[in-house]
Amino acid sequence: LLSHSPVVHREAAAYGIQAVLAGHTHGGQVCLPLIGAPIIPSAYGQKYVGGMCRGPTCPVLVTRGVGMAFLPVRLGVPPEFGVLTLRRTGSAAART
């Protein structure tokens, strides 16, 4: 599922979705040493700040994106374009 917000994974599970690709948090836009991102626009806090996250129902890949929200500041969170490669798994017999 391609979603703006990473928190839709709970609703997606009801439809058999096996992975969520999301953005929205911008990585917090500011990441401080030893503290991390002080403000995350998510009810889940640091859990979905960016990267591959383990959701309770499926994996959630959160990109930090290239834009900004609220304030025009990015500190310690460089813009990010994600590249995802999907590969088929299983035996050749299962693919026919």
Buried (B, 14 or more C-beta within 10 A) or exposed (E): BEBEBBBBBEEBBEEEBEBBBBBBBBBBBBBEEEEBBEEBBBEBEEBBBBEEBEBEBBEBBBBBBEEEEEEEEBEEBEEBEBEEEEEEEEEEEEEE
